[in-house]
Amino acid sequence: MKKLFSMIIKLIRTAVIAGVVGFVLTFTIYMTNAENKLIYFVVRPFLTKHYDKQARDRRI
């Protein structure tokens, strides 16, 4: 029984540590506006290059 309680405590401790680390990581991403910087500097140039290569069909 004592072994079960120690296992549960260890599991809770691991979950709390993972939650705190996850919160700090997402808070840092939010405060530095990193997701928008990633989109602007990585995703947007890739999409621009991709769509600029496509042939245009301007028929009405």
All heavy atoms as a GROMACS GRO file, in nm:
protein
  498
    1MET      N    1   0.083  -0.120   0.000
    1MET     CA    2   0.000   0.000   0.000
    1MET      C    3   0.087   0.126   0.000
    1MET      O    4   0.055   0.222  -0.068
    1MET     CB    5  -0.090  -0.005   0.124
    1MET     CG    6  -0.205   0.088   0.117
    1MET     SD    7  -0.314   0.035  -0.015
    1MET     CE    8  -0.456   0.120   0.024
    2LYS      N    9   0.197   0.121   0.079
    2LYS     CA   10   0.286   0.235   0.087
    2LYS      C   11   0.353   0.260  -0.049
    2LYS      O   12   0.375   0.374  -0.088
    2LYS     CB   13   0.391   0.211   0.195
    2LYS     CG   14   0.471   0.331   0.229
    2LYS     CD   15   0.560   0.303   0.348
    2LYS     CE   16   0.630   0.429   0.391
    2LYS     NZ   17   0.714   0.408   0.507
    3LYS      N   18   0.382   0.151  -0.122
    3LYS     CA   19   0.444   0.163  -0.252
    3LYS      C   20   0.348   0.229  -0.352
    3LYS      O   21   0.390   0.308  -0.437
    3LYS     CB   22   0.484   0.024  -0.302
    3LYS     CG   23   0.574   0.024  -0.419
    3LYS     CD   24   0.622  -0.117  -0.448
    3LYS     CE   25   0.724  -0.112  -0.560
    3LYS     NZ   26   0.779  -0.244  -0.586
    4LEU      N   27   0.219   0.199  -0.340
    4LEU     CA   28   0.119   0.259  -0.427
    4LEU      C   29   0.110   0.410  -0.404
    4LEU      O   30   0.105   0.487  -0.500
    4LEU     CB   31  -0.017   0.195  -0.403
    4LEU     CG   32  -0.134   0.251  -0.484
    4LEU    CD1   33  -0.112   0.221  -0.632
    4LEU    CD2   34  -0.265   0.193  -0.435
    5PHE      N   35   0.111   0.452  -0.276
    5PHE     CA   36   0.104   0.595  -0.246
    5PHE      C   37   0.228   0.669  -0.297
    5PHE      O   38   0.218   0.780  -0.348
    5PHE     CB   39   0.087   0.619  -0.096
    5PHE     CG   40  -0.051   0.588  -0.047
    5PHE    CD1   41  -0.070   0.507   0.066
    5PHE    CD2   42  -0.163   0.637  -0.112
    5PHE    CE1   43  -0.197   0.478   0.111
    5PHE    CE2   44  -0.290   0.609  -0.067
    5PHE     CZ   45  -0.307   0.528   0.045
    6SER      N   46   0.345   0.608  -0.283
    6SER     CA   47   0.466   0.674  -0.331
    6SER      C   48   0.464   0.685  -0.483
    6SER      O   49   0.512   0.784  -0.539
    6SER     CB   50   0.592   0.600  -0.284
    6SER     OG   51   0.604   0.476  -0.351
    7MET      N   52   0.408   0.584  -0.551
    7MET     CA   53   0.397   0.590  -0.696
    7MET      C   54   0.300   0.699  -0.738
    7MET      O   55   0.325   0.773  -0.834
    7MET     CB   56   0.351   0.455  -0.751
    7MET     CG   57   0.357   0.445  -0.901
    7MET     SD   58   0.317   0.283  -0.963
    7MET     CE   59   0.140   0.285  -0.948
    8ILE      N   60   0.189   0.713  -0.667
    8ILE     CA   61   0.091   0.818  -0.698
    8ILE      C   62   0.150   0.956  -0.675
    8ILE      O   63   0.133   1.048  -0.757
    8ILE     CB   64  -0.038   0.796  -0.616
    8ILE    CG1   65  -0.112   0.671  -0.664
    8ILE    CG2   66  -0.129   0.918  -0.626
    8ILE    CD1   67  -0.229   0.631  -0.579
    9ILE      N   68   0.223   0.972  -0.566
    9ILE     CA   69   0.288   1.100  -0.535
    9ILE      C   70   0.390   1.134  -0.644
    9ILE      O   71   0.399   1.249  -0.690
    9ILE     CB   72   0.354   1.097  -0.396
    9ILE    CG1   73   0.249   1.081  -0.287
    9ILE    CG2   74   0.439   1.220  -0.372
    9ILE    CD1   75   0.152   1.196  -0.275
   10LYS      N   76   0.467   1.036  -0.688
   10LYS     CA   77   0.567   1.059  -0.793
   10LYS      C   78   0.498   1.098  -0.924
   10LYS      O   79   0.545   1.186  -0.996
   10LYS     CB   80   0.651   0.934  -0.813
   10LYS     CG   81   0.768   0.954  -0.907
   10LYS     CD   82   0.845   0.825  -0.930
   10LYS     CE   83   0.926   0.791  -0.807
   10LYS     NZ   84   1.019   0.678  -0.832
   11LEU      N   85   0.387   1.034  -0.954
   11LEU     CA   86   0.311   1.066  -1.075
   11LEU      C   87   0.255   1.208  -1.069
   11LEU      O   88   0.263   1.283  -1.166
   11LEU     CB   89   0.198   0.965  -1.094
   11LEU     CG   90   0.113   0.979  -1.219
   11LEU    CD1   91   0.197   0.951  -1.341
   11LEU    CD2   92  -0.006   0.886  -1.212
   12ILE      N   93   0.201   1.246  -0.954
   12ILE     CA   94   0.148   1.381  -0.938
   12ILE      C   95   0.259   1.484  -0.948
   12ILE      O   96   0.244   1.588  -1.013
   12ILE     CB   97   0.071   1.393  -0.804
   12ILE    CG1   98  -0.057   1.311  -0.810
   12ILE    CG2   99   0.040   1.539  -0.771
   12ILE    CD1  100  -0.131   1.300  -0.678
   13ARG      N  101   0.373   1.455  -0.887
   13ARG     CA  102   0.488   1.546  -0.892
   13ARG      C  103   0.535   1.564  -1.036
   13ARG      O  104   0.562   1.677  -1.080
   13ARG     CB  105   0.601   1.493  -0.806
   13ARG     CG  106   0.718   1.588  -0.798
   13ARG     CD  107   0.832   1.535  -0.715
   13ARG     NE  108   0.784   1.492  -0.583
   13ARG     CZ  109   0.839   1.393  -0.513
   13ARG    NH1  110   0.943   1.327  -0.560
   13ARG    NH2  111   0.792   1.362  -0.395
   14THR      N  112   0.542   1.456  -1.112
   14THR     CA  113   0.582   1.464  -1.252
   14THR      C  114   0.482   1.546  -1.333
   14THR      O  115   0.521   1.627  -1.418
   14THR     CB  116   0.596   1.323  -1.311
   14THR    OG1  117   0.686   1.247  -1.231
   14THR    CG2  118   0.646   1.327  -1.453
   15ALA      N  119   0.354   1.526  -1.307
   15ALA     CA  120   0.251   1.601  -1.380
   15ALA      C  121   0.258   1.750  -1.346
   15ALA      O  122   0.243   1.835  -1.435
   15ALA     CB  123   0.113   1.546  -1.346
   16VAL      N  124   0.283   1.784  -1.221
   16VAL     CA  125   0.294   1.924  -1.182
   16VAL      C  126   0.416   1.989  -1.246
   16VAL      O  127   0.408   2.100  -1.298
   16VAL     CB  128   0.298   1.937  -1.027
   16VAL    CG1  129   0.338   2.077  -0.985
   16VAL    CG2  130   0.162   1.901  -0.968
   17ILE      N  131   0.529   1.918  -1.245
   17ILE     CA  132   0.650   1.973  -1.307
   17ILE      C  133   0.629   1.993  -1.457
   17ILE      O  134   0.666   2.096  -1.514
   17ILE     CB  135   0.771   1.882  -1.279
   17ILE    CG1  136   0.809   1.892  -1.131
   17ILE    CG2  137   0.890   1.919  -1.366
   17ILE    CD1  138   0.913   1.792  -1.086
   18ALA      N  139   0.568   1.894  -1.524
   18ALA     CA  140   0.540   1.907  -1.667
   18ALA      C  141   0.444   2.023  -1.693
   18ALA      O  142   0.461   2.098  -1.791
   18ALA     CB  143   0.481   1.777  -1.721
   19GLY      N  144   0.346   2.042  -1.608
   19GLY     CA  145   0.252   2.153  -1.623
   19GLY      C  146   0.320   2.288  -1.606
   19GLY      O  147   0.294   2.381  -1.684
   20VAL      N  148   0.407   2.300  -1.507
   20VAL     CA  149   0.478   2.426  -1.485
   20VAL      C  150   0.571   2.456  -1.601
   20VAL      O  151   0.575   2.570  -1.650
   20VAL     CB  152   0.554   2.422  -1.350
   20VAL    CG1  153   0.649   2.540  -1.338
   20VAL    CG2  154   0.457   2.420  -1.234
   21VAL      N  155   0.644   2.356  -1.648
   21VAL     CA  156   0.734   2.376  -1.761
   21VAL      C  157   0.654   2.414  -1.886
   21VAL      O  158   0.692   2.505  -1.960
   21VAL     CB  159   0.821   2.251  -1.786
   21VAL    CG1  160   0.893   2.258  -1.919
   21VAL    CG2  161   0.920   2.233  -1.673
   22GLY      N  162   0.543   2.347  -1.908
   22GLY     CA  163   0.458   2.381  -2.023
   22GLY      C  164   0.403   2.522  -2.014
   22GLY      O  165   0.400   2.594  -2.114
   23PHE      N  166   0.361   2.562  -1.894
   23PHE     CA  167   0.310   2.697  -1.876
   23PHE      C  168   0.418   2.801  -1.903
   23PHE      O  169   0.394   2.901  -1.972
   23PHE     CB  170   0.254   2.716  -1.736
   23PHE     CG  171   0.214   2.858  -1.707
   23PHE    CD1  172   0.099   2.910  -1.760
   23PHE    CD2  173   0.295   2.939  -1.630
   23PHE    CE1  174   0.063   3.042  -1.736
   23PHE    CE2  175   0.261   3.070  -1.604
   23PHE     CZ  176   0.144   3.121  -1.657
   24VAL      N  177   0.537   2.780  -1.848
   24VAL     CA  178   0.646   2.875  -1.868
   24VAL      C  179   0.682   2.884  -2.016
   24VAL      O  180   0.704   2.994  -2.069
   24VAL     CB  181   0.770   2.835  -1.783
   24VAL    CG1  182   0.892   2.915  -1.822
   24VAL    CG2  183   0.739   2.852  -1.636
   25LEU      N  184   0.684   2.770  -2.085
   25LEU     CA  185   0.715   2.770  -2.227
   25LEU      C  186   0.610   2.846  -2.307
   25LEU      O  187   0.643   2.933  -2.389
   25LEU     CB  188   0.727   2.627  -2.278
   25LEU     CG  189   0.761   2.609  -2.425
   25LEU    CD1  190   0.902   2.659  -2.452
   25LEU    CD2  191   0.749   2.463  -2.463
   26THR      N  192   0.483   2.818  -2.285
   26THR     CA  193   0.378   2.888  -2.361
   26THR      C  194   0.369   3.036  -2.323
   26THR      O  195   0.340   3.119  -2.408
   26THR     CB  196   0.242   2.821  -2.340
   26THR    OG1  197   0.212   2.815  -2.201
   26THR    CG2  198   0.240   2.681  -2.399
   27PHE      N  199   0.396   3.068  -2.197
   27PHE     CA  200   0.396   3.208  -2.156
   27PHE      C  201   0.508   3.285  -2.225
   27PHE      O  202   0.488   3.398  -2.270
   27PHE     CB  203   0.411   3.217  -2.003
   27PHE     CG  204   0.403   3.357  -1.950
   27PHE    CD1  205   0.281   3.421  -1.939
   27PHE    CD2  206   0.517   3.424  -1.911
   27PHE    CE1  207   0.272   3.549  -1.890
   27PHE    CE2  208   0.509   3.552  -1.861
   27PHE     CZ  209   0.387   3.616  -1.851
   28THR      N  210   0.625   3.222  -2.236
   28THR     CA  211   0.738   3.286  -2.304
   28THR      C  212   0.707   3.305  -2.452
   28THR      O  213   0.736   3.411  -2.508
   28THR     CB  214   0.864   3.199  -2.288
   28THR    OG1  215   0.889   3.181  -2.148
   28THR    CG2  216   0.984   3.265  -2.351
   29ILE      N  217   0.648   3.206  -2.516
   29ILE     CA  218   0.609   3.219  -2.656
   29ILE      C  219   0.509   3.333  -2.673
   29ILE      O  220   0.519   3.413  -2.765
   29ILE     CB  221   0.553   3.085  -2.709
   29ILE    CG1  222   0.663   2.984  -2.722
   29ILE    CG2  223   0.481   3.104  -2.842
   29ILE    CD1  224   0.614   2.844  -2.752
   30TYR      N  225   0.414   3.343  -2.581
   30TYR     CA  226   0.312   3.448  -2.589
   30TYR      C  227   0.372   3.586  -2.568
   30TYR      O  228   0.342   3.680  -2.643
   30TYR     CB  229   0.204   3.422  -2.484
   30TYR     CG  230   0.100   3.531  -2.475
   30TYR    CD1  231   0.003   3.544  -2.571
   30TYR    CD2  232   0.102   3.622  -2.369
   30TYR    CE1  233  -0.093   3.644  -2.563
   30TYR    CE2  234   0.008   3.721  -2.360
   30TYR     CZ  235  -0.089   3.733  -2.457
   30TYR     OH  236  -0.182   3.832  -2.449
   31MET      N  237   0.458   3.601  -2.468
   31MET     CA  238   0.512   3.732  -2.436
   31MET      C  239   0.612   3.782  -2.540
   31MET      O  240   0.626   3.903  -2.560
   31MET     CB  241   0.578   3.730  -2.298
   31MET     CG  242   0.478   3.714  -2.185
   31MET     SD  243   0.345   3.835  -2.186
   31MET     CE  244   0.432   3.981  -2.136
   32THR      N  245   0.684   3.693  -2.606
   32THR     CA  246   0.780   3.737  -2.708
   32THR      C  247   0.718   3.741  -2.846
   32THR      O  248   0.788   3.776  -2.942
   32THR     CB  249   0.902   3.643  -2.711
   32THR    OG1  250   0.858   3.511  -2.742
   32THR    CG2  251   0.976   3.644  -2.580
   33ASN      N  252   0.591   3.704  -2.858
   33ASN     CA  253   0.520   3.704  -2.986
   33ASN      C  254   0.591   3.612  -3.086
   33ASN      O  255   0.600   3.641  -3.206
   33ASN     CB  256   0.509   3.846  -3.039
   33ASN     CG  257   0.392   3.865  -3.129
   33ASN    OD1  258   0.304   3.782  -3.137
   33ASN    ND2  259   0.392   3.977  -3.202
   34ALA      N  260   0.644   3.500  -3.037
   34ALA     CA  261   0.726   3.411  -3.119
   34ALA      C  262   0.648   3.342  -3.230
   34ALA      O  263   0.703   3.316  -3.337
   34ALA     CB  264   0.793   3.306  -3.030
   35GLU      N  265   0.520   3.313  -3.208
   35GLU     CA  266   0.446   3.243  -3.312
   35GLU      C  267   0.427   3.332  -3.434
   35GLU      O  268   0.435   3.284  -3.548
   35GLU     CB  269   0.312   3.191  -3.258
   35GLU     CG  270   0.206   3.296  -3.233
   35GLU     CD  271   0.219   3.369  -3.100
   35GLU    OE1  272   0.312   3.343  -3.025
   35GLU    OE2  273   0.133   3.454  -3.073
   36ASN      N  274   0.405   3.461  -3.414
   36ASN     CA  275   0.390   3.552  -3.528
   36ASN      C  276   0.523   3.574  -3.598
   36ASN      O  277   0.527   3.589  -3.720
   36ASN     CB  278   0.331   3.684  -3.484
   36ASN     CG  279   0.184   3.671  -3.452
   36ASN    OD1  280   0.116   3.588  -3.509
   36ASN    ND2  281   0.136   3.751  -3.360
   37LYS      N  282   0.632   3.578  -3.522
   37LYS     CA  283   0.764   3.593  -3.583
   37LYS      C  284   0.798   3.470  -3.666
   37LYS      O  285   0.856   3.481  -3.774
   37LYS     CB  286   0.870   3.615  -3.475
   37LYS     CG  287   0.858   3.749  -3.408
   37LYS     CD  288   0.957   3.765  -3.297
   37LYS     CE  289   0.936   3.898  -3.226
   37LYS     NZ  290   1.025   3.916  -3.113
   38LEU      N  291   0.761   3.352  -3.617
   38LEU     CA  292   0.784   3.230  -3.693
   38LEU      C  293   0.705   3.233  -3.823
   38LEU      O  294   0.759   3.200  -3.930
   38LEU     CB  295   0.745   3.108  -3.610
   38LEU     CG  296   0.756   2.974  -3.682
   38LEU    CD1  297   0.902   2.935  -3.698
   38LEU    CD2  298   0.680   2.868  -3.607
   39ILE      N  299   0.580   3.274  -3.816
   39ILE     CA  300   0.498   3.281  -3.937
   39ILE      C  301   0.556   3.383  -4.034
   39ILE      O  302   0.566   3.358  -4.154
   39ILE     CB  303   0.352   3.316  -3.901
   39ILE    CG1  304   0.287   3.198  -3.830
   39ILE    CG2  305   0.272   3.354  -4.024
   39ILE    CD1  306   0.152   3.230  -3.769
   40TYR      N  307   0.599   3.500  -3.984
   40TYR     CA  308   0.648   3.606  -4.072
   40TYR      C  309   0.780   3.571  -4.137
   40TYR      O  310   0.801   3.599  -4.256
   40TYR     CB  311   0.661   3.735  -3.992
   40TYR     CG  312   0.700   3.854  -4.077
   40TYR    CD1  313   0.607   3.915  -4.160
   40TYR    CD2  314   0.829   3.903  -4.076
   40TYR    CE1  315   0.642   4.023  -4.239
   40TYR    CE2  316   0.865   4.011  -4.154
   40TYR     CZ  317   0.771   4.071  -4.235
   40TYR     OH  318   0.806   4.177  -4.314
   41PHE      N  319   0.872   3.510  -4.062
   41PHE     CA  320   1.006   3.487  -4.115
   41PHE      C  321   1.025   3.349  -4.178
   41PHE      O  322   1.119   3.329  -4.254
   41PHE     CB  323   1.111   3.505  -4.005
   41PHE     CG  324   1.127   3.648  -3.962
   41PHE    CD1  325   1.089   3.687  -3.835
   41PHE    CD2  326   1.175   3.743  -4.049
   41PHE    CE1  327   1.102   3.819  -3.795
   41PHE    CE2  328   1.189   3.875  -4.011
   41PHE     CZ  329   1.152   3.913  -3.883
   42VAL      N  330   0.938   3.252  -4.150
   42VAL     CA  331   0.956   3.116  -4.202
   42VAL      C  332   0.843   3.077  -4.295
   42VAL      O  333   0.866   3.038  -4.410
   42VAL     CB  334   0.969   3.014  -4.086
   42VAL    CG1  335   0.979   2.873  -4.140
   42VAL    CG2  336   1.089   3.048  -3.998
   43VAL      N  337   0.720   3.084  -4.248
   43VAL     CA  338   0.607   3.032  -4.326
   43VAL      C  339   0.574   3.125  -4.442
   43VAL      O  340   0.552   3.078  -4.555
   43VAL     CB  341   0.485   3.013  -4.234
   43VAL    CG1  342   0.364   2.970  -4.313
   43VAL    CG2  343   0.517   2.913  -4.124
   44ARG      N  344   0.569   3.254  -4.418
   44ARG     CA  345   0.530   3.349  -4.522
   44ARG      C  346   0.623   3.347  -4.644
   44ARG      O  347   0.574   3.343  -4.757
   44ARG     CB  348   0.519   3.488  -4.463
   44ARG     CG  349   0.463   3.591  -4.558
   44ARG     CD  350   0.433   3.720  -4.485
   44ARG     NE  351   0.392   3.821  -4.577
   44ARG     CZ  352   0.456   3.936  -4.595
   44ARG    NH1  353   0.563   3.962  -4.525
   44ARG    NH2  354   0.412   4.024  -4.682
   45PRO      N  355   0.756   3.349  -4.626
   45PRO     CA  356   0.842   3.341  -4.745
   45PRO      C  357   0.825   3.210  -4.822
   45PRO      O  358   0.828   3.211  -4.946
   45PRO     CB  359   0.983   3.351  -4.688
   45PRO     CG  360   0.967   3.422  -4.560
   45PRO     CD  361   0.835   3.380  -4.507
   46PHE      N  362   0.804   3.100  -4.752
   46PHE     CA  363   0.781   2.973  -4.820
   46PHE      C  364   0.653   2.979  -4.903
   46PHE      O  365   0.651   2.938  -5.019
   46PHE     CB  366   0.773   2.860  -4.718
   46PHE     CG  367   0.731   2.730  -4.777
   46PHE    CD1  368   0.819   2.656  -4.854
   46PHE    CD2  369   0.603   2.681  -4.758
   46PHE    CE1  370   0.781   2.535  -4.911
   46PHE    CE2  371   0.563   2.561  -4.813
   46PHE     CZ  372   0.652   2.488  -4.890
   47LEU      N  373   0.545   3.030  -4.844
   47LEU     CA  374   0.419   3.038  -4.917
   47LEU      C  375   0.427   3.138  -5.032
   47LEU      O  376   0.371   3.114  -5.140
   47LEU     CB  377   0.306   3.077  -4.822
   47LEU     CG  378   0.265   2.970  -4.722
   47LEU    CD1  379   0.161   3.026  -4.626
   47LEU    CD2  380   0.215   2.846  -4.790
   48THR      N  381   0.497   3.249  -5.013
   48THR     CA  382   0.512   3.348  -5.119
   48THR      C  383   0.586   3.287  -5.236
   48THR      O  384   0.545   3.303  -5.352
   48THR     CB  385   0.588   3.471  -5.067
   48THR    OG1  386   0.516   3.526  -4.958
   48THR    CG2  387   0.604   3.577  -5.174
   49LYS      N  388   0.695   3.216  -5.208
   49LYS     CA  389   0.771   3.153  -5.315
   49LYS      C  390   0.686   3.047  -5.387
   49LYS      O  391   0.688   3.038  -5.509
   49LYS     CB  392   0.898   3.090  -5.258
   49LYS     CG  393   0.990   3.033  -5.362
   49LYS     CD  394   1.127   2.996  -5.309
   49LYS     CE  395   1.120   2.902  -5.193
   49LYS     NZ  396   1.252   2.849  -5.155
   50HIS      N  397   0.610   2.973  -5.310
   50HIS     CA  398   0.526   2.868  -5.369
   50HIS      C  399   0.419   2.927  -5.461
   50HIS      O  400   0.401   2.881  -5.574
   50HIS     CB  401   0.461   2.785  -5.258
   50HIS     CG  402   0.359   2.688  -5.308
   50HIS    ND1  403   0.392   2.574  -5.376
   50HIS    CD2  404   0.223   2.689  -5.300
   50HIS    CE1  405   0.281   2.509  -5.408
   50HIS    NE2  406   0.177   2.576  -5.362
   51TYR      N  407   0.348   3.027  -5.414
   51TYR     CA  408   0.238   3.083  -5.493
   51TYR      C  409   0.286   3.173  -5.606
   51TYR      O  410   0.215   3.191  -5.704
   51TYR     CB  411   0.138   3.156  -5.403
   51TYR     CG  412   0.053   3.059  -5.327
   51TYR    CD1  413   0.068   3.042  -5.189
   51TYR    CD2  414  -0.040   2.980  -5.392
   51TYR    CE1  415  -0.009   2.951  -5.119
   51TYR    CE2  416  -0.117   2.889  -5.323
   51TYR     CZ  417  -0.101   2.874  -5.187
   51TYR     OH  418  -0.177   2.783  -5.119
   52ASP      N  419   0.406   3.230  -5.594
   52ASP     CA  420   0.459   3.310  -5.705
   52ASP      C  421   0.497   3.222  -5.823
   52ASP      O  422   0.502   3.270  -5.937
   52ASP     CB  423   0.580   3.391  -5.659
   52ASP     CG  424   0.539   3.514  -5.581
   52ASP    OD1  425   0.419   3.547  -5.583
   52ASP    OD2  426   0.626   3.576  -5.516
   53LYS      N  427   0.527   3.095  -5.801
   53LYS     CA  428   0.564   3.004  -5.909
   53LYS      C  429   0.443   2.957  -5.990
   53LYS      O  430   0.459   2.910  -6.102
   53LYS     CB  431   0.636   2.881  -5.853
   53LYS     CG  432   0.774   2.907  -5.805
   53LYS     CD  433   0.835   2.778  -5.753
   53LYS     CE  434   0.973   2.802  -5.699
   53LYS     NZ  435   1.030   2.677  -5.645
   54GLN      N  436   0.324   2.968  -5.935
   54GLN     CA  437   0.206   2.916  -6.003
   54GLN      C  438   0.166   3.004  -6.121
   54GLN      O  439   0.176   3.126  -6.115
   54GLN     CB  440   0.088   2.905  -5.905
   54GLN     CG  441   0.107   2.799  -5.802
   54GLN     CD  442  -0.014   2.783  -5.714
   54GLN    OE1  443  -0.106   2.863  -5.719
   54GLN    NE2  444  -0.014   2.679  -5.634
   55ALA      N  445   0.121   2.937  -6.226
   55ALA     CA  446   0.074   3.010  -6.344
   55ALA      C  447  -0.061   3.074  -6.314
   55ALA      O  448  -0.146   3.016  -6.247
   55ALA     CB  449   0.062   2.914  -6.461
   56ARG      N  450  -0.081   3.194  -6.366
   56ARG     CA  451  -0.204   3.266  -6.342
   56ARG      C  452  -0.304   3.239  -6.453
   56ARG      O  453  -0.268   3.234  -6.571
   56ARG     CB  454  -0.178   3.416  -6.334
   56ARG     CG  455  -0.081   3.458  -6.225
   56ARG     CD  456  -0.142   3.438  -6.089
   56ARG     NE  457  -0.057   3.491  -5.985
   56ARG     CZ  458   0.018   3.416  -5.907
   56ARG    NH1  459   0.020   3.287  -5.923
   56ARG    NH2  460   0.092   3.469  -5.813
   57ASP      N  461  -0.428   3.226  -6.416
   57ASP     CA  462  -0.537   3.211  -6.512
   57ASP      C  463  -0.632   3.328  -6.488
   57ASP      O  464  -0.706   3.328  -6.389
   57ASP     CB  465  -0.608   3.078  -6.492
   57ASP     CG  466  -0.714   3.054  -6.597
   57ASP    OD1  467  -0.715   3.127  -6.699
   57ASP    OD2  468  -0.796   2.963  -6.576
   58ARG      N  469  -0.628   3.427  -6.575
   58ARG     CA  470  -0.703   3.551  -6.550
   58ARG      C  471  -0.828   3.561  -6.636
   58ARG      O  472  -0.876   3.670  -6.665
   58ARG     CB  473  -0.613   3.671  -6.576
   58ARG     CG  474  -0.497   3.674  -6.481
   58ARG     CD  475  -0.412   3.792  -6.499
   58ARG     NE  476  -0.303   3.788  -6.401
   58ARG     CZ  477  -0.223   3.887  -6.378
   58ARG    NH1  478  -0.235   3.998  -6.446
   58ARG    NH2  479  -0.128   3.875  -6.290
   59ARG      N  480  -0.883   3.448  -6.676
   59ARG     CA  481  -1.007   3.452  -6.753
   59ARG      C  482  -1.123   3.490  -6.663
   59ARG      O  483  -1.127   3.453  -6.547
   59ARG     CB  484  -1.035   3.315  -6.813
   59ARG     CG  485  -0.938   3.280  -6.924
   59ARG     CD  486  -0.971   3.145  -6.980
   59ARG     NE  487  -0.940   3.045  -6.875
   59ARG     CZ  488  -0.980   2.919  -6.878
   59ARG    NH1  489  -1.052   2.876  -6.979
   59ARG    NH2  490  -0.946   2.835  -6.783
   60ILE      N  491  -1.217   3.558  -6.720
   60ILE     CA  492  -1.336   3.597  -6.644
   60ILE      C  493  -1.452   3.513  -6.690
   60ILE      O  494  -1.472   3.483  -6.802
   60ILE     CB  495  -1.368   3.746  -6.662
   60ILE    CG1  496  -1.255   3.827  -6.602
   60ILE    CG2  497  -1.500   3.779  -6.598
   60ILE    CD1  498  -1.275   3.976  -6.613
   0.00000   0.00000   0.00000
